[in-house]
Amino acid sequence: MDWLHSIFHKSPEIALFLSLAVGYYIGQINFGKFQLGGVGGSLLAAVVISQAGVTIDNGVKSVMFAVFIYAVGYDSGPGFFNSLNRKTLREIAMAIFLAASALITVVVCAKLFHLNKGLAAGLAGGALTQSAIIGTAGDAIARLGLPPDVTKSMQSDVAIAYAVTYVFGSLGAIIVCVNILPKFMGQGLREAALEAEKDLAGGATAHAPGQLSALPEMVGRAYKVQTGAGQSVSALELKQQDLVTIERVRRSGKAVEPTPDLVLEKDDVVLVVGRREAVVGLWNVIGDELAETDGVSVVMQTRQGVFTRKGMNHTTIAEVRKNVDRDLRRGVYIEGATRAGQPLPILPETELQHGDVITFYGSPKDTKRAVDAAGYELPYSIKTDFIYMGVGIVLGLLIGLIVINIAGIPLTLGSGGGCLLAGLVFGWMRGKHPMYGVMPSAASRLLQDFGLAAFVAVVGLNSGLQAVVTVKQLGMTIFLLGVFVTLFPLLLTMLFGRYVLGYKNAALLAGALSGSRSANPAFGGVLDKAESAVPTVPFAITYAIANVALTLLGPLVVGLV
């Protein structure tokens, strides 16, 4: 063990990355139907590795958490601000209910097991994984007017109880939110996230990464002209309500430009592109479909444009189609649209607003014409805008430094709440002005996964040794009380959310529940299982409230015990 301690002393980062590697390996092992996941596995691995004696600078923990929570806020910002309405009252109610039930649980346990104020406050801080309680409770104890040695002893008890209960406080929240809740709801987190995404997209089916529809909306077919001979290109397209476009015509082995007034002749081979429901029935209008393209194939393209066309703000898709010249829109189809990062249903009555990002489908020249007419093109980029990201995190950390005293109780968002708020705002601004602040989804996912895993690993490495030592000194009473305080309010709030607040989607309930407990590791596990940003919207709302409500438990526990 001494040689291992020597290695970790010389290079503590080895312990950090070893915890991640071992933790993610453990996390993917199935114990029956239970799987711990990478975040929970990293926490357990770090606690075990910490027994060799290793300390990671707390600055690493702060940086990793700031990066993680900013990326979470950035992804959920558009959806968060779009959802700020009367519907968010249930998220507010959930966060307050959990804080109240946790306070009652801690006070009752302290009375039954004769815990002093310090141990009770530390129990609340660790079991609820709210580190700020250590500070608020310690300050409240200092104002009690007790002898200095008693005050110091109680403040020490806060830290001891916190260290003993914190590890399971993190792990228990993961177990409830990631494993128990989906079984209770009878719905997997990934399944629930896809369902929620489908609702956001107006009923359109959402697909997981790598999945494609077997019946795509846009298709191309080659036909040999028979019954369609004698019709002009424009006449045929108009009969199909411009849901199709003749992109290529081949006559006697030679290419012919498919101008609107071109009259089709018998045995011409035409390539038709358009919406599937219109294209597949054209054999009855044009002639037999050909398996061989006979040289008429063409490369199609999708191109994104930001909608800023003057005089057309708040105009429906049907009105755009009616008012825009046919020559301008010919050969161009709207494949998708998003507003502030959220998908819009492609329906005639869907209203377009300035700043919406529209995905056009068609030939390269047609999509370029459409993008220029709609506004301006949104260039594809895989490079993260670190200027935008850096400014956002700096502002978030500065917000976290602000402390407001109300009735002698210091209230602060902290670095986590500040970075979350900054991420929400900057993500929303990016949705409104998509030319700025690029952060590809893969980059955001890396920041979230690595930031959270490294954060919990540092917590485990720094607190694991002390937790084990303290358990040996105090016995298992504090630890078992921590297990109860961790699980009971969570399970009670889960039932409250399902049967009183009416949550029916497991992914949304898991996000709201993890946020109500400020349980970042649990939230990371939820994101990992859901493979979607859907849980971030309820999480962002409940987290902001819980960060304040749970912090208030420190002085409340000290006053009530």
N, C-alpha and C positions, 0 to 999 in steps of 0.2 A: 504493500500500500504506500510505503514511503517513496518508492520510485515514481508511482503514479502522481502522488502529491507534488513531487519535484517537477514533473513535466507540466502539470497544471499551473504550478507557481510561475514557471518560466514562460508559459504560453497558455494563459487561461482561455484564449479563443478556441483552443483544441477541445476543451470541455464543452464549449457552446455548440460547436459543429458536431461533436460526437453525440451530444444530447439530441440534436435534430435528426441525425442519421438513425440512431437507435430508436428514437421516439417514433419516427415515421414507419420504421419497420414493424415495431410493436403495434402501431396504430392500424395497420392493414390486416392484422391477424383476426380471424373470425373466432369468437368464443360462442359457439352456437350461432344465434342470430345477432349477437352483440358484437360490435366493433368499436373500439375506443376512438379511432381516428388519429390523425397526425398531431393535432394540438394536444389532446389528452395524453397521447403516448410520449410526446416531448416533455411534458410536465413530469410524468412519472420517471422517465429516464434521467431527467435532470436531478430529481430528488435522490435517486440512487447514486448517481455520479458525484453528487455533492458530498457524500460521505467520505470521499478521498481527500476532502479539504480543498475547496476552490472558491474564489471570489471574483465575480465579474463586476466591473465598474457600473454603477447605477446609471451613468450617462448612456451606456449602450442600451439599457432597458428603455430609457426615456426616448432615445432616438428611434428605436424600433417601433415603440408604441405610437409615436407621433406620425411616422410614415404610414403605419397600418391604418390608424383611425382617419387620417387625412384622405387616403385612397378610398376608404369606405364612404366617407362623406362625399367625395368627388363623384363617385359612381351613383350615389343615391340622391344627390342634390336636386336634379331636375324633377324626379318623382316626388321628393319630399315637399318642395314648394308647390307643386301642382296639387298635392293632396291636402294642403292646409285648408280645411273647411270643417263643417260640423261633424264629418265622419271621423275626424281625429280625436273627438272627445273620448272614444273608447280607449285609445292609447293612453291618454292622460289619466283616465280612471284606472287603467291597469297598473300604471307606475305608482300611483298613490296607494292603491290597494296593497301592492306588494310591500311598500315601505311601511304601511301601517301594520300589516300582519307580521312583518319581521320584527318591528318594535315590540309588539305584544308578546311574541314568541320569546325574544331575548329577556324581557323583563320577567316573564313567568318562570323561565328556566333559572334565572339568577335568584329569584325568591325561593324556589323549591330546593336548589342546591347550595344556597347560602354563599353565593359568589359576591365578592366585593365589587365596588364600582369599576375598578380597573380591569378585573378579569371579565366582567360583563361587557364593558365597552370593547375590549380586545376580541371577545367572542363575536360581537356584532361585526367588527371590522374584518376579521378573518373569514368567518363563515359566509359573510355577504361580499367578500373580496372588495371592500371599499376602503382603500388605504387612507383616504382623507379622514376617516373616523379616528385614526390614531392621533392626528393633530388636533381635531376639534375636541375629542374626549380629554386628551392631555391638558388642553387649555382650560377646559371646564373644571377638571380636578384641581388645577392650580388656583382657581378662583374660589374654592370651597373654604379657604381659611384654615386648613389642617396644618398640623406641625410639618416642618420641612421634610423630616425623614419619612413620615406617613405619605406625604404627597409624592415623594420620589419613589417609594415602594409601589404605590398604586399606578403611577405612570409606567413603571417597569412591568407591572402585571398586564397593562394594556398591550405592550409589545410581545410579551410571552404568549398570552392567549391568542393574539393575532397570528404569531408564527406557527402555533400548534394547529390552528383551524384553517389557515389560508389555503393549504394545498388541497384539502378535500373541498373547500369552498369553491375552488376553480373546477375541480374534477366533478363534483356533484352537479354543478350547473350544466356541465357538458352532458352528463348522463341523462339528466331530465330533458333538456332541450333537444338533444340530438337523438336519443334512443327511446326514452319513455314516451315523450309527447307524440311522435309519429305513430307509435303503437296504440296509444290512447285515442288518437284521431282516426286510426284505421287508414292512414294515407302517408306514403313515403314523402320525404321532403322534396326529392326531385320531381316526383309526380305532381305534388302540390304546386311547386314553382312553375312547372309547365302550364298547369291549369290557370294560374294567376296571370302568366304572360299571355295566354290565349285571351283572357278577359280584357287585358290592357290593349290587345291588338284588335279588339272589336270582334272577337270570335274566330279569328284566323288561327290556324294550328301553329303552335310554336315548336321549334325543333331544337334538339340538343346539338352541341358542336359535332360536326361531321355527318349530321343527318340531312337528307334531302327528301323532298316529297316525290313519290312515285308518279304523281300527276301534277307536274309543274304548271304554273299559271301561263307562262309564255312558252310557246312551242313553234317549231317550223316544220313544214311538210312540202314535199315535191309532188306536183300533179302533172299529168299529161292532158292537155286541153282537148276536150271532146264536146260535151254539151255546152261548155262555156265559150265556144268559138263565136266570134262576131261581137262579143262584149268588149267595151273599153276597160282599161285598168281602173279608172276612177268609178265607172258605173258598177263594176263588180265589188269594189271596196265599199261603196256607198250602200249597196244592197245588204252588206254585212254590218252596217252602222259603224263603219270605220274601226271595227274590232280586228281587222286583218289588213295586212299590207303586202302587196306583191313586190318583193325585193329584187328578184332576178327573173329574166325571161331568156330562154334559149330556143332559137328557131333555126332549124336545118343545121344544127351543130354550132351555130354562131350566137354569141351574146347580143341581145338587143336591149337598149335602154328602156326600162319600164316607165315611160312618161305617162302622165294621167290620161292622155288622149290616145295612147297606143291601143289598137284593136287586136285582141288575141285571135290567133288562127289555129285551125285544127292541127294537132300533133305538136304544138308548142309545149315546152316543158317550163313550168313556172315554179318558183320557190315562194311560198306564202308563209309569212310570219305574223303571229298575233296571239290573241288570247285563246286558250285551248278550246273552250266551248264553241268558239266560232270556227276555228281552223279544222277541227276533226270532221265536221260535216260537209266540207267543201267538195268531197268527191261527187256529191249529187248535183253540185252547181258547176263545177269545172270539168271533172273527169276522173279517171282512175288515179289513185295514189301510187307513186313509184317508190320502190325500195332503193333504187339507185338514183343518186342525185344528178348524174349526167353532167357534172361540171357546173351546177348552179348554186352550189353551197356558198355561204357567205359568213364571215365572222361577225357576230353580234357583240354588243358591249353594254355594260351598265355604267352609268356616270351619275355622280351626285351633284346636285346644284342647290344653292341656298335661295329660297323664294323671296325676292324683294321687288318684283315687278310693280311699278307705280300704278295706282288706281285699282289694284286687284286684291288689296288686303281684305281679309274676311270674306273671301269669295269661295263658293263651293266648287268642287271638281266639275260638276255638271255645268255650272256657269262659265268656268274657264274653258271648257270644251266648246261651249256655245259661242263665246265671244272671241276666241282666238281664231285667226284665219286658218282654214283647213290646210293650206299649203305649208304653214308653219308647223303644225302639229302632225302632219302626215308621217307615218313610220315611227312615231314615238309613243311609248306606253309608260304609264306610271307604274313601276314595279313595287314601290314602297315609299313611305313618308314617315318622318319622325318629327316630333315637336319637343324641344328641350330633352332629347334623348329617349323619349317615350314613343312607341310606334302608334301610328294612326291607321284606322281602317280605311282601305281604298274603296270607298263607296261614293256614289254620285252626290249624296248629301253632305259628305265630309267637307268641312270648311277649312280652307288653307289660310294661314296667317304668315305675315312677314317673319322671317327667321326659320321657318320650317325647312327641313332638309328633305328634298325629293330625289328619289332614285329613279332615273329614266332608263328605259330599255329600248334598244334599237341599234341601227348601224352606227359606226363611229361618227359619221358626218351628221346624221340625224340627231343623235344625242347631244352633240356639240352645239347644234343649232338650238335645241330645246333649252339647254342649260343657259346659254347666252340670253335667250328670250325670257327665261324665268327670273334670272338675277345674275349670279356668278357661280362659277364652279368651285366645289369644295375639293381641294387636292387631296389625294390619298397619301398618307404619311405613316411610317412606323416609328418615327422619332418622337420621343417625349419632349414636351416643351418644359425644360427645367427652370426657365426663368419664371414662368407662370406658377409652376409647382413650388419653387423655392420661396417666392413671395407669399404664396398661400400659407405655407407651413410657418414662416416667420410671423405673419399676422396672427395665426392661430396660437402660437406660443406666447405672443405678446398679450393676447386676450386672456390666456390662461393665467397670466400674472396679476390680473386685476382682482382685487379682494374688496368686497363690500360688506361692511359690518351692519347687521340688523339685530337690534336688541342684544348687542354684545356677542352675536354669533357671526364668525367670519364666513361669508359665502363666496365661493369662487368656482368657476368652471374647471379650473385646472388645465394642464397641458392637453389632456385627452379631450375634454369638452371644448376647449378653444380650437384645437385642430379639427375636430369634427365639425364645428360651426363654420370654420374657414373652408373646409372641404365642401360642405353643403353649398355655401355661397359661390365658391369658385366653380363648382360643378354646374350649378344653375346658370352662371354667367357664360360658361362654355356652351351650354345648351342654347342659350339665346344668341351667342355670337360664335359660331362653330369654327371660324377662321383662327381662333386663338386657343391656347391651352391644350394642345393635342396630348392625349395620354391614351395610347392604344390599349384595348381591353386586356391583351396579354401582359403588358407592362403593369397595368393596374392590379391584375391578379397576382403577379409576382410580388409586388409591394405588400399586398394584403397577406398573402400566405407566409412570406418570409418574415415580414414585420411582426405578425402575431406569434408565429412559432418561436422566433428568437426572443420575443418579449416573455413568453411563459417559461421558456428554458432558463432565462436569466433569473426569473423569480424562483424557480425550483432550485437552481444552483446556489442562490444566495440565502434562501430560507430553509432549505431541506435539512441541513445539518442541525440548525438550531431547533427546528421542529421536532426532530427525533430525540435530541437531548432533553428537551422540555417535557416531552411525553413520558420519558423515563422518570423524570423528577416528580411530575404531578399525577402520574397514572393516566388512565384512559378517560377519566371523567370529562375533562375539557374537550378532548378530541371527539368523544361521542356526542357531547352537547353540540359541538360544531357541526357534526353530521346532521343532527336533528334541525338545527337552525338553518342549515343550508337547504335541506330538502323540503321541510314542512311548508314554509311560505311559498316556495316555488310551485309545489304541487297544488297548494290551495289556490294560488293565483292562476294556475293553468285551468283548474275547474271553473274559477270565476270568469276567466276569459272565454271559455267554451260555452258555458250554460247561461251566464248573465249578460256578457258583452256580445255573445253571438258570433264568435269566430268560427268559421267553417273550413278555412284553409290552413293546413298544418304549417306551411312555410311562413305564412303571415303571422300566425300565432307564435311560432318559434322565434321569429325575429322580435316580436313585441315582448315576449317573455324574457328573452336574453337581455334586451335593452332595459327592461324594468328592473333587472338585477345588476345592471352595469357589468354584465358578465361577458367581457370581451373574448376570452377563450371559447366560451360556449357559442358566442355569435360566430366566431371563426369556424367552429365545427359545423354550425348550421349552414354557413356559406359553402363550406366544402362539400357537404352532402347535397345541398340544393343545386349546386353548380349554376347559380343564378344570382342576380342582384336584387331579386324580388323581396327577400326578407329585410333589406336595408332600409326601406321606407318606414315600416313600423318601428324598427330598431332605432332609427335616428330620432324619432319623436320621443319614444319612451326613455331612451338613454339620456337625452338632454334633461328630462324631468327627474329621472332617478339619480342622476349625478348630484343634483342639489338635495333631493329628498333624503337619500341615504346618508349623505354627509351630515345632515341635521340629526341623525340618530345618535351621534357621539354625545353631544351635550344632553340630549333627551334621556338616553340611558343612564348617564351619570346623575341626572336629576331625579329619575324615577326609581332607581335601585336603592 
